[in-house]
C-alpha cells in the first residue's frame, strides 16, 4: 500500500494539485485581508477566524473537492491508463484507496494552510493599518479543531465526488455534481433539512445548535467513511471499458 501511495503522490506532484491546494486558502486570505483594511476598528480574533472558516466550509471547500477529485480521476481517465494499472500485480482496491487517501490528505493540507494564511492575513492587515489589529492572541488550537471537524464532516461529500469522478471517464458528471451540490447548499442555507445534505454538513460545524454539529459529524464522518469504503469496493470490482 505504501508503494502505491508513493506512486500516487509522485503523480500529484507532476499535476496542478499543489497549485490548487495553495490557491484556495490564498483566495480566502486575500478576501479577509482586504475586508479588514476596509474596516475602521479591530474585530475580535474569533470573528476573523470563524469568518475565514465559514467561507472555507461553505463554498471554497466544496468547489476545491470538486476540482481536486476531477483532477485525480482525469490523471488516469485522460491517458486511458486504467487497464494498465489494473493489470499490475497489485490488489485493485489499493489503487482506489490510494487516491482516496491522497485526496483527503490534500484537503487536510488545505485546511492547515487556511489556518496559517488566515493568521498571516490578519497580522499583515494589522501591520499596515494598526487600527484593525485584533487585541490579544488568537486561539489557534480551537480554530484548528474546528477545521478538523469540518474535514471530518466533509468526508461524505468527498466520497460521493470521488466515486463519481472515478466512475465516469468524462469529467462532466463529477463537475456537474459538485457545482449543483454547492449551488443547492448556498440557496438552501437556512433550511433545517440542510443538515442531511452532504454539501452542507461541513458548514454545520459552525452552527450554534449542538444537534446540528453532532448530526453533521455522525453523517458526514461516520456515513462518509462507509460510503468511501463502498466506493472503493465497487470500483475495484467493476471492469473498466
N, C-alpha and C positions, 0 to 999 in steps of 0.2 A: 504493500500500500504506500509506503514511503517513497518508493521508486516512481510510482505512478504520480504521486503528488509533486515530486521533484520535476517531472517532465511537464506537468500541467503548469507549474509556476514558471518554468522557462518559456512556455508558450505565451503566458500572460505578459511576461517581461518584454516580449517582442511585439505585443499588441498595444492598443491605446488604453488598456485598463488602468495603467498608472496615471495617465493624464486625466482620465475620468475620476479616479479616486481623489485626486488633488483639486480638480476643478469644482466639484460640487460644494465641499466645505469652504473653498475660497470665495465662491459667489455669495454664500451666506455671510461670511466675514466682511466682504465688501459692502453688502447691504447694511449690515449693522454699523460699520464704520461711518458711512455717510449719514445714516439715520441719527447717530449720536452727534455728529458735527452740526446737524440742523437744530439740535436741542439747545435750550438756554440754561438748564440746570442738570445736575447729575442724577441719573436714575439709580436705583439700588442695583447691586450686582446681581441679585436674584432675578430681577426683571430682564436684565441683559441676557443672562444665561438661559432663562426659560423662553425668552423670545427667539433666541437662536435655535433652541431645541425644538420649539414648536414648528418653525419654518422647516427644519430638517425632517421631523417626523411627518408633517402634514403634506408636504409637496416634494421636497428635494429627494428624500429617501425613496418614495415610490418610483419617481422618474429615474433615479440612479439605478435602482434594481432592474427596471425595465431595460435600460440601455446596457447594463452590465451582463445580464443573463443572455440578451440577444448577441452581445459581443462574444461571450464564451461559447455559445452554441454555434455561431457562424464560423468560428475557427475550424470546426470540423465539417459543418454543412457546406461551407463555401468551396473548399477543395475536394469535397466528397471523400473524406478520409475515414468515414465510419467503418466501412468494410475492412479496410486495412487494420484499424485499431482493434476491431472485434475478432480479427483472425490471430492476434498476438496471443502468446501463452500466458494470458493474464485473465483472471476472473472478470467477466464483463461488468459486474456490479461495481468493481473498483474504479472503472473508467468514469462512471457517472457519479460515484460517491466523491471522487477527487474533484470533479467540477463543482459539486455542491459545497464541499469544504472550502474551496478557493473563493467561491462567490461570497459565502458567509464571512470568511476571513477578510476579504476586501471591504465588505460593508462595515465590519468591526473596525478596520483601519480608518475608514472614512469617518466613523463616529469619534475616534480618538483625535483625528485631525480637526474635526469640527470643534472639539473641546479646546484644542490648542489655538486654533485660528480665531475662535471667538474671544478667548482671553487676550490674544495679541491685538485684535481689532479694537477692543475696549481700551487697552493700555495705550495704543498708538493715538486713538482719538483723544484720550485724556491728556496725552503729552502735548498734542497740537493745540488743544483747547482745554485748559485745566478746569474750566467751569463744569465740564461734563464728566470729569473723572469720578467714578463711584468711590465712596468712602469705604474704608476697611478692606478686608481681604475676602476674596470670593471663596465660597465653599465648593471647591472643585471636586472633592470626593463625592459630595451629594449629587452634583451635576453629572459626574461620571457614572454613578449608579443609575441615575435616571436614563442616561443614554444606553446603558446596558439593558435596562428594561425595554426600552424602545426597540432595540435589536432583537430581543427575545420575542416580543410581540409581533415583530415583522417576519418571523420565521415562516408562518403560513403563507404570507404573500410571496416571499422569496421562493418557497417550494412550488407554488402554483405557477409563478412566472418561469422558473427554471424548467419545470415539467413541460410547459407549453413550448418554450424556446427549443428544447432538445427534441421534442416530439415532431415538430414540423420543420421541414427543410427551409422553408421561407421564413424570413424574419417578420413578415407582416402580421401573422396571428398573435405572436407574443407582443409586438409593438402595439397592436390594436387593443389587446387585453390590458396592457399597462396604462395606456392613455385613457381607456374607458374606465378602468378602476379608479384612477386618480381623479378623473372628472366627476364621477358619481360621489367619490369621497368628499370632494370640495363642495359640491352643490347640496349635499345632504349632511352637512356638518352637524346641524342641530338635531338630527333625527335620533331618537333613543335606540332605534334598531341598528344604528351605525356601529355599535359595539360588537355586532356579529359580522360586520363586513371586514374582510381581511385587510383592505387598504386603509381602513380607519383604526384598526387595532393599535398601531404604533402611537398615533396622536392621543389615544385614550389614556396613555401613561401620564399625560398632563392633566387629566381630569381631577376634579375635587372629590368626586364620589368614589369611595373605595371599591364598590362593586364593579364599576367600570374598569378600574385598573386590574382587579383580580380576574374579571372575565376576559379582558384583553390578553393577560398573561397566560391564562389557562388555555384559551382557544388558540391564540397566536403562537404561543410557545409549545404547549403540550400537543395540541392537534397538529400544529405545523410540523413538529418532528415526525409524527406518524405519517403525515402526507408526504413528507420528504422521503421517508423510507419506502412508502408505497410507490412513489415515482421512480426511485432507483430500481426497485424490483421489476416494475412494469417495463421500463426502458431496457433493462438488461435481458429480459425475456423476449422482447419484440425484435423481429427481424427487420433490419434496415434495408430498404429497397432504393 
